[in-house]
Amino acid sequence: MVLYIVLTIIDGSLPKRTPELVDWGSLSLITSLIITSKGLELSGVFDRFAQRLVGKTNHSGKRLLLLLLPVIAFSSAIIMNDTAMLVFIPLVVILSELSGLDKARAVTLSAISANVGSALTPIGNPQNIIIWRHYRLGFLTFTVHMFPFVLLWLAVLLFFVVFSMDEAISVESLPPLALRRDLLLVSVFLLGLNVYLGETGRHELSIAITLALFLLLERDVLLSFDWALVLTFAFIFIDFNELSYLLSKASLSLPTGGVKLLIASATLSQLISNVPATVVFIGSKPEWLPLAVGVNAGGTGIIVGSLANIIAVRIGRVRLRDFHRYSVPYFIVALVTSIGIILLGV
């Protein structure tokens, strides 16, 4: 916004337009889904599931990761990648401390898994929600088109694990976790309802119903929710909507399709994160699939590529050097293989 004011003063004239300062529809839907994800997190369902998997590791760190990472990926497709990190990273840290598992590697691969899994569905992360809403795509249409890329990315991630050094671990001392079935039922109902309202374009109604139900039935969810996260997304929509508009007015052409769009959006995600990168590119009305693939792949590299990375590193207390030792090579491989799929027209 500041950039917009400065450039219009230099130019000497204000363009005549009446933009929506904030994309309230996308912000409402994102907020509804994050709050619902918080309900699923507090219900304990994913912690319980992960702990059951831990019991099947046979004291193998490699086997533990091969079981846990797909669970994180699948969960992220439902509860969003940022929420998945809040749910699973504390568990990964506890497992590392109790068993001797390499914490830096486990936390980094968990973050990558969350970003990969969240790419599958239009509700898996904020950038997907923006694309889903902007292009008015069906839930199944989005998921089917993203499936080959997510499957390949997950295969690459598990390949990294299979060919890494195995570690002997001991995990018998994990404490039991309670399951809040009432909260689980409410959250699952709201998740389905919000997906339906998102597909039918009634985004503002989704936030109203979500707030009302949790206020009446499960206030703990609203009290423990990080409301500053909503403000963060609001500021992103303001500043980067303006930047997108200025780029189009300055006749600076952005790629609008194919491999060029994929590479450009993935690269920009490394600099300003994948949600702002989505907002910047979407103003030029590009093809949705290369954009979705690019910004999602872009979340797996440098730490700033995705908010989920920052959450994982902060909770796990992993050094950036250790995080990038695993994330950057993965990003390069994922990007190259994604380019191959686009070129083959799969």
N, C-alpha and C positions, 0 to 999 in steps of 0.2 A: 504494500500500500504506500509506504514511504517512497519507494522507487517510482511509483506511478505519479505521485504529486510532483517530485523533483523533475521528472522528464516532461511533464505537461507544462511546467513553468518555463523550462528551457525552450520548449517548442513554441510557447507563446499562445497556445490555444488548448482548450479542453475538448476532447472528443465528446460528441453527443451520444450518450448511451445511458441506459437505465439498468445496470447489471444488478443481479442479486449478490449482495456483498458476501453472504455466507450461503453455502448450499445446505439449507436447513433440512431438506428432505434426507440427504445422505447422512447428515450429522444426527438426525433423529433416529434413523435406522441403525447406525453404528452404535449409538448410545444404548438403544434397546437391546441389541445383541450382546454388548459388553456386560450390561447389567445382568442379563439372563445367564451369560457365561459365568459371572460371579456366583450366581445361585447354584449352578452345576458344580463349581469349584467347592463351595462351602458344604455341599451335600456329601462330599467325600467319595463319590462313586469312582472317580478316576484313580484316587490314591489307593482305594481298596483293590481295584483291578491290577494296578501296577505291582502292589505287594504280592498278589497271588502269582504274578509272573516271576517275581524275584525268587519265589520258592522253587522254581523249576530250572534254576541256573546250573545246578551241579557244581557250584563253586568255581564257575568259569566267568571271568569278566567279559570275555568276548561273547559268550552265550547270553549274558545279562543284557548287553547292549543290543544284540540281535533281536531280543524279545521286547525290550523296552522302547527302542526307537520307533518301530512301527506303531506302537500304542500311542506315543506322543504325536506322531504324524496324523493318525486317525482322529485323535482327540482334537487336534488343532483345526481340522476340517469342520468340526462341530462347534467348538467353544472359542475359536479364534486363537491365533498364535500367541498373542501377548498374554492372554489368560492361561494358556497351556504352560507357559514359562513360570507363571506365578504358582501353578499347581505342582509341576513336576521338578523344577530345579531344586526346591528345598529337599525333595526326596532323593534326587541325584546326589546332592551334597551330603546328606546323611549316609547314603549308601557308600559314598567314597570314604567318608571318615571312619565308618565302621568296618569296611572290608578291605581298604587299601587300593581301591580302584583309582586310576589316574583321573583326578577331578577335572583338570583342565580339558582333557580330551572328552570326557563324558559330558561336561557342560556344553562345550562347543558343538559336539555332535547332536546333543539334544536341541540346541537352538536351531541348527540346520534342519533337523527333522521337523521341528515346529513350523518353520518357514516353508518347507517342502509340502507338508501335509495340508497346510492352510491354503495353498494354491489351488487345491482341488475344487472347492465349492465357492459359490459367491458370498457365503457368510464366513469364510475362513479367516479373512483379514480385511482391514479397512479399504485397501486399494481394490480388492475384488468387489466389495460392496459398491464403491464408486462406479466401477466399470459396469457392473450388473445393472445398476440403476440407470446410468447414463444411456446405455445401449438397449435398455428394455429387453434383456435376454431372459429366457426361461431358466429356471434353476437347473433342470436336467440338461438343457443345451449347453450351458456354461460348463457343467461338470464333465459331460462327455468330451467336449473339445479339450479340456485341460488334462484329462486322464492320461493320455500317452506321455505327456511331459512329466507329470507327477510320478508316474510309474517308473520312468527312466531315472529321474532324480533320486527316487528312493532306492532304486537298484544300485546307483553309483554310490550312495551313502553306505549301504550295506556292504558293498564291495570294499570300501575303505575299511570297514570294521573286520571283515573276513580276513583281509591280508595284513592286519595289524597284529602286534604281539599280544598273546593271550596273558591274562593275569589270574592267579589263583586268589579267590575271594572267599570271605565267610560272612554270611548275612543272617544268621539265626536270631540276632537280638533286636530285630525291628519291632517297634511297639505296635499293638493292634489299633485300628482306626474304626470309629463308629460311622455308620451310614445313616444319614437323615433322609428317610424315605419320603416324608411329606414335602421337603424342599426339593428333592429330586423330581417328584411328580409335577410340582408347580413349574419348575424350570423347564422340563421337557415340554409341557403344554405351551409355555410361552415361546419356546424355541420354534416349534411348529407354527404357531400363530404368527410370529414375526416374519418367518419365511413367506408365509402366505400373503401377509400384508405388504411385504416388500415386493413380491411379484405383481401384486395388483395396484401398486403405486400409492398405497395409503400409509406412508411412512410416519406422518405425524400422529396417526392413530396408534401406531405400534408403541411409541414412547408413552403415550397417555395410559394405555392398558397395562403396560409393563410396570410403570410407576405405581398405578393404582393397586394392582394385585400384590406386589411386594410390600406396599405400604400397609395393606390390610392383613396379609398372611405371614410375611417373612421380612420384617423390618431390618433384621440383621444384615441382609444383603445390601440395602441402601446405606446403612450406617458404615459398612466396611468398604463400600465402593470408592474408588479413587476418582473423585469428580474433577480433579485437575487434568485428568486425561482427556476429558471432553473439551475443556478449554484449549488444550494443546491442538486438538483436531480443528477446532473453530479457527484458531489463528493460522493454521496451515491453509485452510480453505480461503481465508481472506488474502493472505500475502501471495500465495502461488496462483490463485485465480487472476490476480492483478498482473503477475509476471507473464502468465500465459497470454493474457489480452495484449500486453505491451509487445510481446514477441510477434504476435500476428499483425499488429499495427505497423511494426517496424519492417515488415516484409521479410522477416527471418524465417525461412522455411524449415520446418521440422520434418523429419521422416514420417511418412503416414502409412507405411506398410512394409511387410516382408522382413528380411534379415536386417536391413538398415534400422528399422524401427526397434526391433528386438535389441540390437546392440546398443543403440542410443539410449533407450529407456533403462537398460541394465546398467549402463555406464553412469548415467545421471543419478540413478539410485545409489551408487557408491559415494556420491558427493553430497546429496541433500536428502537421502532416505527415499524409500520407494513410494510412500504415500504422496509426498510433495511432487515427486517425479510424475506420478500418475496424473495429478491435477494439472501440471504444466503441459503434458502431451495431449491430454484429452481435449484441450481447447482447439487443437488443430483438426479434430474429428478424424483420427486415424483408424485403421483396422483394429478391432478390439483384441483379437487373439494374439498377434505379435506383441501388442502393448502389455497384455496380461502376463504373457510368458516372460517378457523382459523385466518388468518390475518385480515379479515374483522371484525370478532367478537372481535379480539384483539384491534381494534381501539376504542372500546367503554368503556374501563376500565380506567387505569391510564392515566393521561393527555398526557404523551409522546407516548401513543399508536398510536396517529394520529395527523398529522399536523393540521387538522381541529379543534381538541380540543384546541390546543395552540392558534389558531387564535380566537376562540370563547372566551376563558378566557381573552386574551389580550384586545380584543375590548370591551367585556362586563365588564371588571374589576371585575371579580369574584375571590374570594379567593380559593386557591387550596383545602382547607379543605371543603368548601361548594360544590365545583365541585365533589370531590370524594365521598361526602356523598350520592350523587345520582348515579354517574357513576359506582362505584365499585360494589354495589349490583346489578345493571343492568347487568354488565358484567358477574357476576357469574351466574345469572339466564339464560342469553343468551347462555353462554357456555354450561351449563348443558343441556338445551333444544336442542342445536345443536348436542351434543353428542348423545342424544336420537334419533334424526332423522337419524344420520349416522348408529347407531346400528340397527335401524329398516329397513334400506335400502330403505328409501323413495326416 
